[in-house]
Amino acid sequence: MADTQKPCTRCGACANRAATVLDRAVSVYGAENEDRETVLQDLLSDLMHLCDQDGLDFDALAERAAGHHREEVDGADCGDDCPRHGGQ
């Protein structure tokens, strides 16, 4: 039988943290009338500028982050409090 449950992303904790940061970015940018996609795009662009300024490789960081995301969605790196995977 196929697993029809929504993919685990640490029970929403990761997405909730990101939403909090994005909501703060809306305030910082004064972008209350912009959609989340536009604000996220602006934030990512600014993070690229920050990486340039600090000598960090944004693309390498994004690739590593994508790997972490895949592990979390697959349940390989859930927290111990995950009801779906139980930290497995």
C-alpha positions in Angstrom: 0.0 0.0 0.0 1.4 3.4 -1.0 2.2 5.9 1.8 -0.3 8.7 1.3 0.8 10.8 4.3 2.1 14.3 3.7 5.9 14.2 3.7 7.4 14.9 7.0 9.3 18.1 7.3 10.0 17.9 11.0 6.3 18.2 11.7 6.2 21.7 10.2 8.8 23.2 12.5 11.2 24.0 9.6 8.5 25.6 7.5 7.2 27.5 10.5 10.6 29.0 11.3 11.0 30.0 7.7 7.6 31.6 7.7 8.6 33.6 10.7 11.7 34.9 9.0 9.7 35.6 5.8 7.1 37.5 7.8 9.9 39.6 9.4 11.4 40.2 5.9 8.0 41.6 4.8 8.2 44.1 7.6 11.9 45.0 6.9 11.2 45.5 3.2 8.0 47.3 3.8 6.4 44.8 1.4 3.0 44.3 3.1 1.3 44.5 -0.3 3.6 42.0 -2.0 3.0 38.2 -2.3 5.2 35.8 -0.4 6.9 34.6 -3.6 8.1 38.2 -4.3 9.4 38.7 -0.8 11.1 35.4 -0.8 12.8 36.2 -4.1 14.0 39.5 -2.7 15.3 37.9 0.4 17.2 35.2 -1.6 18.7 37.9 -3.7 19.8 39.8 -0.6 21.3 36.6 0.8 23.3 36.2 -2.4 24.7 39.7 -2.0 25.5 38.9 1.7 27.4 35.8 0.5 29.3 37.8 -2.1 30.2 40.3 0.6 31.4 37.6 3.0 33.1 35.5 0.5 30.7 32.6 0.8 29.6 30.3 -2.1 25.8 30.8 -2.2 25.3 28.0 -4.8 27.2 25.5 -2.7 25.2 26.5 0.4 22.0 26.1 -1.6 23.0 22.7 -2.8 23.8 21.6 0.8 20.5 23.0 2.0 18.7 21.1 -0.8 20.3 17.9 0.5 19.2 18.6 4.0 15.7 19.3 2.7 15.6 15.9 0.8 16.7 14.1 4.0 14.1 15.8 6.1 11.3 15.2 3.6 12.3 11.5 3.2 12.3 11.2 7.0 15.9 10.3 7.3 16.7 13.3 9.5 13.5 13.8 11.6 13.6 15.1 15.1 12.9 12.7 18.0 9.5 14.2 18.4 8.3 13.4 14.9 5.1 11.3 15.3 5.5 9.9 11.8 9.1 8.7 11.9 10.0 8.8 15.6 13.5 10.1 14.9 14.3 7.3 12.6 
